[in-house]
Amino acid sequence: MDAETRESFKRHTGETPEMAVQRLATRSGPELQDWLKAYPRVLDLLERRPVHTGDGGDGVVISTHEDELLRIEEIFGKNTTPEDYITGFERFVRENMNQVPALIAVTQRPRDLTRKELSELAGLLDERNYSEAMLRAAYGKARNADIAAHIIGFVRQAALGDPLIPYAKRVEDAIVKIEQSRAWTQKQKEWLRRIGRALKDKPVADPTLLDQGVFADKGGFKRISQEFDGELDDVLHAFNEAIWGSSAA
């Protein structure tokens, strides 16, 4: 291990590589698991081997052996199966849906949902290893489905039994529903479709959505609101309700 890697290792773990090797050789399985979880880069640093090139620099290790697939492993947190993972997720949501503000917002008042609350929800679930990607993988394996649902959809399914619907379809259906809800001007219809397209990439309709990107170039929320006679807030709430309300499922 070169000096730079040794220093990086010490900064990362607070101990020398030799001390770490001793730890790996003497500690029990559970202790090792906790330690490796706390220092995820340890093995990468321990295994790093510089290869010296002719010009005195370090090269890259290139194997000439054929690749061989030995096994495929999927790890869903501490659980051993996708179904266990889903069960744990559903239990967490149900136990906290009336206590955690972000879960309360998603399950009880989707009409008023904000992007800040969505960010808090994603952070909360990530801390517990319930990311959107992991949930898609688990539901796909356990339920034999190719699910393109959003994290909000997974939460509402766990809490309320809403069916899992691909998020893009939810938005498309919401655009149609809102367009048909009243007689809009042609200009308003154009804005509704732009908002719908933006929601496919940035879920949750709130004023901050319209103060960035192409919307900011057009004057942002305040300017666009004039096209809706000052009722743009209601329009955004209607989008959230159409996308996430129980009637949308």
Secondary structure, DSSP 8 states (H G I E B T S, - for coil): --HHHHHHHHHHHSS-HHHHHHHHHHS-HHHHHHHHHH-TTHHHHHH---EE-TTSSEE-----S----------BTTBSSHHHHHHHHHHHHHHHTTTSHHHHHHHH-GGG--HHHHHHHHHHHHHTT--HHHHHHHHHHHS-------HHHHHHHHHH------HHHHHHHHHHHHHTTS---HHHHHHHHHHHHHHHHS-S--GGGGGSHHHHHTTHHHHHHHHTTT-HHHHHHHHHHHHHSGGG-
